């Protein structure tokens, strides 16, 4: 999970740099915020899974589904807060950064292990 979250963070940074080069500073900040809306909940979920795996009897399917629900709810809350609080929002950059971070795990699928 740490590899996926770190890859999402790297992809968010790259998306922010590209958006900044193409559309300016507000777009860069929007893309980074969009990516962080995916990275932060995933990182917290990974920490929760790691902590529950260390405790005997704590890892069960219900714990996983509750964590997944919290992850989705916090993602939506972060997106809503950004839309509400950030007035220079660039929608294409925000959605682009979010989608890039969300789908960055595909890079790991194409990586061949030796």
Secondary structure by P-SEA (a helix, b strand, c coil): caaaaaaaaaaaaaaaaaaaacccaaaaaaaaaaaaacaaaaaaaaaaaaaaaaccccccaaaaaaaaaaaaaaaaaaaaaaaaccccccaaaaaaaaaaaaaccccccccccc
